[in-house]
Every structure is written in structure tokens, then in C-alpha cells.
Amino acid sequence: MDVLRPGDPVEIGGYRLLGRLGEGGMGEVFLARTASGRPLALKTVHRDLSLHGDFAERFDREIRTSDRVRGAWMVSVVDFSPPGAVPQWLATEYVPAPSLADWVGRQGPLPADALHCLARELTAALITVGAAGVVHRDIKPANVLLGGARPFLIDFGIARASHDARYTQTGTVVGTPG
């Protein structure tokens, strides 16, 4: 976790921000805390993106999709911004665990036994996602958290309903290249 930067908000949606967990092209993720002390991962959308109607709709879809997919391998949605809020945000349970990308970057490749266990767990996670009628579309090491008891699949930002082709186009790349 990184410290908050000058100019970062100290609170979003009534949740106190404690530090930065990460950032990407769509927005930033903060460690936040509820009034009762429960830690949350609070994802915000870059302010300029929130002003685009198409993007605001896309983030609303992420909220609905994240809330629809429930299982042992997913983080629970706790709260989210009301329609029209700028910036938009999504609060989920916080899992204090490294991503698979961070782990491999620091520790190197997983041993074969651990890799096979991870593959079985992620297969179960994907079955859960599919049973909810969703296609994740951005499975990568950065979107897998290595929790103590099991991995967690996160970031449904570009997921879609398996029967909905509106957000897929021929000749375009969705997700993280590579």
C-alpha cells in the first residue's frame, strides 16, 4: 500500500481513505475504512471518464456485474456511488493479499504443487462466474489475489453477460494486452 498523495481526497462516499492500493487506466483503488473499522477496497473512476456517458454506463455495469457474481472466490460488493455521482466509486471487501503478479514478481514462479492448486481454485472460480451468466474477459495475474485460504478473482470492469454481445466488436481489443 502507498500513502495518499497530495490532492487525494481523504474521504469518498462517507468512507475514510487510508492509502492507495493501485491505479490503472480507468481509475484508482484506495484502502478505506467504514465508521465501524471494517477495511474496504474503494475503486474510483477518473473524474474525466465519469463525465462520459458511455463510460459512466460501463462502470454502472461493472457494479451490477460485480454484485451479481457471488462465491467463495469473489470479493463482496459493500457499497457503490449513487447514479450521476462524480467520481463514481465501488467499495468491496478488502483482501489483504498480494496479487499473483506481485507474488511472481517478488518470489518467482510458483512451485508445481501450488500452481496446480491455484489452477483448480481458479477453475472453480470461473465456473461460479459462468453460472452467474458472466464472462470476466480480463483474467490476468494482477486480477488474482492470493488469499490465505483461497485465491480471489477481482476486477469485473470489462465483464459482460455471456448472452450480451453489445460490448464486443470485431477487430478491437478488450482487456489488458498480453
Summary of the structure (lengths in Angstrom):
residues: 178
radius of gyration: 16.4
end to end distance: 25.3
largest distance: 47.9
contacts: 481
relative contact order: 0.14
helix: 29%
strand: 26%
